[in-house]
């Protein structure tokens, strides 16, 4: 069995016209996904049991986090502690994210 893996992220042009496509890249104590976003038809609420670090690789996005509007452009990242309610309110078609989820020991006070 190989001790290392190699892969390639999907091009943002593979994003759906509307909604999201989630591509699992690594599953274990730390999980990694590529998320390809199309236009957001309606706000989507999230609350994960794990901490989540996301970086926007391409496109733009708007979220509500703890009542604050957060706008992201390519290269921006966000750390959401476990249990942090957040709402994805808008994404540009062809947006691409990398999401890393990991265990939920105390992280932020």
C-alpha contacts under 8 A as a table, 3 or more apart, distances in Angstrom:
res1	aa1	res2	aa2	distance
2	X	5	X	7.20
9	X	34	X	7.14
10	X	14	X	6.69
10	X	34	X	7.92
11	X	14	X	5.73
11	X	15	X	7.97
12	X	15	X	5.59
12	X	36	X	6.48
12	X	58	X	7.00
12	X	94	X	4.94
12	X	95	X	6.10
12	X	96	X	5.57
13	X	94	X	5.59
14	X	36	X	7.30
14	X	94	X	7.33
15	X	20	X	7.17
15	X	21	X	6.79
15	X	36	X	4.77
15	X	37	X	5.50
15	X	38	X	5.75
15	X	93	X	7.15
15	X	94	X	5.19
15	X	95	X	7.14
15	X	96	X	7.68
16	X	19	X	6.47
16	X	20	X	6.45
16	X	21	X	6.89
16	X	36	X	7.20
16	X	37	X	6.45
16	X	38	X	5.06
16	X	93	X	7.69
16	X	94	X	7.56
17	X	37	X	7.87
17	X	38	X	4.65
17	X	39	X	6.13
17	X	93	X	6.37
17	X	94	X	7.91
18	X	37	X	7.08
18	X	38	X	4.23
18	X	39	X	4.55
18	X	40	X	6.09
18	X	41	X	6.70
18	X	93	X	7.41
19	X	37	X	5.88
19	X	38	X	5.20
19	X	39	X	6.20
19	X	40	X	5.81
19	X	41	X	7.07
20	X	35	X	6.60
20	X	36	X	5.53
20	X	37	X	4.47
20	X	38	X	6.13
21	X	35	X	5.73
21	X	36	X	5.14
21	X	37	X	6.58
22	X	33	X	6.52
22	X	34	X	5.92
22	X	35	X	4.58
22	X	36	X	6.49
23	X	33	X	5.45
23	X	34	X	5.10
23	X	35	X	6.25
24	X	27	X	7.22
24	X	31	X	7.79
24	X	32	X	6.31
24	X	33	X	4.46
24	X	34	X	6.56
25	X	31	X	7.47
25	X	32	X	5.37
25	X	33	X	5.19
25	X	34	X	7.03
26	X	30	X	7.40
26	X	31	X	5.09
26	X	32	X	4.95
26	X	33	X	6.96
27	X	30	X	6.41
27	X	31	X	4.50
27	X	32	X	6.73
28	X	31	X	5.64
29	X	102	X	6.20
29	X	103	X	6.68
30	X	100	X	6.88
30	X	101	X	5.72
30	X	102	X	4.63
30	X	103	X	7.22
31	X	100	X	5.66
31	X	101	X	5.19
31	X	102	X	6.53
32	X	98	X	7.06
32	X	99	X	5.59
32	X	100	X	4.54
32	X	101	X	6.50
33	X	98	X	5.80
33	X	99	X	5.17
33	X	100	X	6.63
34	X	96	X	7.01
34	X	97	X	5.60
34	X	98	X	4.68
34	X	99	X	6.30
35	X	96	X	5.72
35	X	97	X	4.95
35	X	98	X	6.29
35	X	99	X	7.28
36	X	94	X	6.74
36	X	95	X	5.81
36	X	96	X	4.62
36	X	97	X	6.43
37	X	40	X	7.81
37	X	91	X	6.64
37	X	92	X	7.36
37	X	93	X	6.17
37	X	94	X	5.89
37	X	95	X	4.98
37	X	96	X	6.22
38	X	91	X	6.63
38	X	92	X	6.31
38	X	93	X	3.99
38	X	94	X	5.64
38	X	95	X	6.64
39	X	90	X	7.08
39	X	91	X	5.57
39	X	92	X	5.63
39	X	93	X	4.92
40	X	43	X	6.83
40	X	89	X	6.86
40	X	90	X	5.25
40	X	91	X	5.64
40	X	92	X	7.76
42	X	89	X	6.90
43	X	87	X	6.34
43	X	88	X	5.56
43	X	89	X	4.40
43	X	90	X	7.11
44	X	87	X	5.42
44	X	88	X	5.19
44	X	89	X	6.62
45	X	85	X	7.27
45	X	86	X	5.95
45	X	87	X	4.36
45	X	88	X	6.49
46	X	85	X	5.87
46	X	86	X	5.43
46	X	87	X	6.04
46	X	88	X	7.89
47	X	82	X	7.51
47	X	83	X	5.34
47	X	84	X	5.74
47	X	85	X	4.71
47	X	86	X	6.52
48	X	51	X	7.14
48	X	52	X	7.61
48	X	82	X	5.80
48	X	83	X	5.52
48	X	84	X	7.18
48	X	85	X	7.89
49	X	82	X	5.10
49	X	83	X	5.60
49	X	104	X	7.08
50	X	81	X	7.17
50	X	82	X	4.56
50	X	83	X	7.28
50	X	101	X	5.92
50	X	102	X	5.55
50	X	103	X	5.32
50	X	104	X	5.05
51	X	79	X	7.44
51	X	80	X	5.88
51	X	81	X	4.52
51	X	82	X	4.28
51	X	83	X	7.81
51	X	101	X	5.53
51	X	102	X	5.45
51	X	103	X	6.37
51	X	104	X	5.82
52	X	79	X	5.86
52	X	80	X	5.12
52	X	81	X	6.39
52	X	82	X	7.07
52	X	99	X	6.70
52	X	100	X	5.64
52	X	101	X	4.48
52	X	102	X	6.68
53	X	77	X	7.11
53	X	78	X	5.73
53	X	79	X	4.42
53	X	80	X	6.22
53	X	99	X	5.78
53	X	100	X	5.12
53	X	101	X	6.44
54	X	77	X	5.43
54	X	78	X	5.40
54	X	79	X	6.55
54	X	97	X	6.61
54	X	98	X	5.58
54	X	99	X	4.39
54	X	100	X	6.26
55	X	74	X	7.80
55	X	75	X	6.43
55	X	76	X	5.74
55	X	77	X	4.02
55	X	78	X	6.47
55	X	97	X	5.64
55	X	98	X	5.39
55	X	99	X	6.70
56	X	59	X	7.16
56	X	60	X	7.49
56	X	72	X	7.03
56	X	73	X	6.54
56	X	74	X	4.98
56	X	75	X	5.63
56	X	76	X	5.75
56	X	77	X	6.26
56	X	95	X	7.43
56	X	96	X	6.05
56	X	97	X	4.49
56	X	98	X	6.60
57	X	74	X	4.91
57	X	75	X	5.71
57	X	76	X	7.93
57	X	95	X	7.37
57	X	96	X	5.30
57	X	97	X	5.38
57	X	98	X	7.03
58	X	73	X	7.27
58	X	74	X	4.70
58	X	75	X	7.59
58	X	94	X	7.27
58	X	95	X	5.05
58	X	96	X	5.04
58	X	97	X	7.18
59	X	73	X	6.17
59	X	74	X	5.77
59	X	91	X	7.50
59	X	92	X	5.72
59	X	93	X	7.27
59	X	94	X	6.24
59	X	95	X	4.18
59	X	96	X	6.65
60	X	71	X	7.47
60	X	72	X	5.59
60	X	73	X	4.59
60	X	74	X	6.52
60	X	91	X	5.77
60	X	92	X	5.36
60	X	95	X	6.37
61	X	71	X	5.86
61	X	72	X	5.13
61	X	73	X	6.67
61	X	88	X	7.69
61	X	89	X	7.76
61	X	90	X	5.49
61	X	91	X	4.29
61	X	92	X	6.40
61	X	95	X	7.76
62	X	69	X	6.97
62	X	70	X	5.68
62	X	71	X	4.52
62	X	72	X	6.23
62	X	88	X	6.28
62	X	89	X	5.61
62	X	90	X	4.99
62	X	91	X	6.42
63	X	69	X	5.77
63	X	70	X	5.16
63	X	71	X	6.52
63	X	86	X	6.82
63	X	87	X	5.41
63	X	88	X	4.50
63	X	89	X	5.32
63	X	90	X	6.99
64	X	67	X	5.78
64	X	68	X	5.40
64	X	69	X	4.60
64	X	70	X	6.04
64	X	86	X	5.58
64	X	87	X	5.08
64	X	88	X	6.64
64	X	89	X	7.10
65	X	68	X	5.25
65	X	69	X	6.47
65	X	70	X	6.93
65	X	84	X	7.72
65	X	85	X	6.67
65	X	86	X	4.69
65	X	87	X	6.73
66	X	84	X	7.64
66	X	85	X	6.94
66	X	86	X	6.93
72	X	76	X	5.67
72	X	77	X	7.57
73	X	76	X	5.71
80	X	84	X	6.08
81	X	84	X	5.57
81	X	104	X	7.88
81	X	107	X	6.92
81	X	108	X	6.93
82	X	104	X	5.97
88	X	91	X	7.75
91	X	95	X	6.69
92	X	95	X	5.77
104	X	107	X	7.47
106	X	109	X	7.52
